[in-house]
Amino acid sequence: QVQLVESGGGLVQAGDSLRLSCAASGRTFSIYLMGWFRQAPGKEREFVAAARWSGRTTFYADSVKGRFTISRDNAENTVDLQMNSLKSEDTAVYYCAARRNYVTDYASMNEYEYWGQGTQVTVSS
């Protein structure tokens, strides 16, 4: 089993930055892929970014490309999401997710086996 705990959410203004962190514990050696998803009120959960546990390959949704950066801290066993130039449309609950085995459809939430509880990000305009 893998346990995921997100932190770092909060209320910021448009244009500000925020850094989310996802701490992984348990059988982390089995993780192949880590992802960040978000869900705004009344909308479906959507892909934001993903990174292979090795940290060398990353993927981004077009809506956040150039503004968000996903990275892994090997020492802390965390996967962070640095969010810059935040917009009101970035307001959502952000979830961390993990998958054990190789997958090509890294943007599909159905491919992830483990999920965190979510952290709220609110961007005021």
C-alpha positions in Angstrom: 0.0 0.0 0.0 1.0 3.6 -0.6 -0.3 6.5 1.5 -0.4 10.0 0.1 -0.8 13.3 2.0 -1.1 16.7 0.3 -0.2 20.0 1.9 0.3 23.6 0.9 -3.1 24.7 -0.3 -4.5 28.1 0.6 -6.0 31.4 -0.5 -4.0 33.6 -2.8 -4.5 36.4 -5.3 -4.3 36.1 -9.0 -0.7 36.3 -10.2 0.6 34.8 -6.9 2.5 31.6 -6.5 1.8 28.5 -4.3 3.6 25.3 -3.8 1.8 22.0 -3.1 3.5 19.0 -1.6 2.6 15.4 -1.7 4.2 13.1 0.9 4.4 9.5 0.0 4.8 6.7 2.5 4.5 2.9 2.6 5.6 0.8 -0.4 7.0 3.8 -2.3 9.5 1.6 -4.0 6.6 0.2 -6.1 5.6 3.6 -7.4 6.1 4.2 -11.2 4.1 7.4 -11.7 2.9 10.3 -9.6 0.2 12.7 -10.7 -1.6 15.9 -9.7 -5.3 16.3 -10.5 -7.8 19.0 -9.6 -11.5 19.3 -9.3 -13.4 22.6 -9.4 -17.0 22.9 -8.0 -19.4 21.4 -10.4 -16.7 20.1 -12.7 -15.0 16.7 -13.3 -11.6 15.9 -11.9 -9.0 16.9 -14.5 -5.3 16.1 -15.0 -2.8 18.8 -14.1 0.7 17.2 -14.2 2.5 13.9 -13.7 6.1 12.7 -13.2 7.7 9.4 -13.2 9.0 8.4 -9.8 12.5 8.7 -11.1 11.7 12.4 -11.7 13.3 12.5 -15.1 10.1 12.6 -17.2 7.2 15.0 -16.6 3.9 15.7 -18.3 1.6 18.7 -18.1 -1.9 19.7 -19.1 -1.9 22.5 -21.7 -3.7 24.8 -19.3 -0.8 24.8 -16.8 2.2 24.3 -19.1 4.7 27.1 -18.5 3.2 28.1 -15.2 3.3 24.9 -13.1 6.3 22.6 -12.4 6.1 19.1 -10.9 9.2 17.8 -9.2 10.3 15.1 -6.8 12.4 15.5 -3.7 14.2 12.3 -3.3 15.4 13.0 0.2 11.9 13.8 1.5 10.0 11.3 -0.6 7.7 14.0 -1.8 6.3 15.2 -5.2 5.8 18.9 -5.3 3.7 21.1 -7.6 5.0 24.7 -7.9 2.3 26.9 -9.2 3.1 30.3 -10.6 1.0 33.1 -12.2 -2.1 31.6 -10.7 -5.5 32.4 -12.2 -9.0 32.3 -10.8 -9.7 29.3 -13.0 -7.0 27.4 -11.1 -9.3 27.4 -8.1 -10.0 23.8 -7.2 -9.3 20.9 -4.8 -5.9 19.5 -5.8 -5.3 15.8 -5.4 -2.1 13.8 -5.5 -2.2 10.3 -7.0 0.2 7.4 -7.6 0.4 4.4 -9.9 2.6 1.3 -9.5 3.0 0.1 -13.0 3.9 1.5 -16.4 1.1 3.3 -18.2 0.9 5.4 -21.3 -2.3 7.3 -20.5 -0.8 9.3 -17.6 -3.7 11.8 -17.8 -6.4 9.4 -17.0 -7.5 9.4 -13.4 -8.7 5.8 -13.8 -5.1 4.7 -14.2 -4.1 5.8 -10.7 -4.4 3.4 -7.8 -3.7 5.6 -4.8 -5.1 9.0 -3.9 -4.6 11.7 -1.3 -7.4 13.5 0.5 -7.0 16.7 -1.4 -6.0 20.3 -0.6 -8.0 23.4 -1.4 -6.5 26.1 -3.6 -8.5 29.3 -4.0 -7.3 32.1 -6.3 -9.1 35.4 -5.9 -9.2 37.8 -8.9 
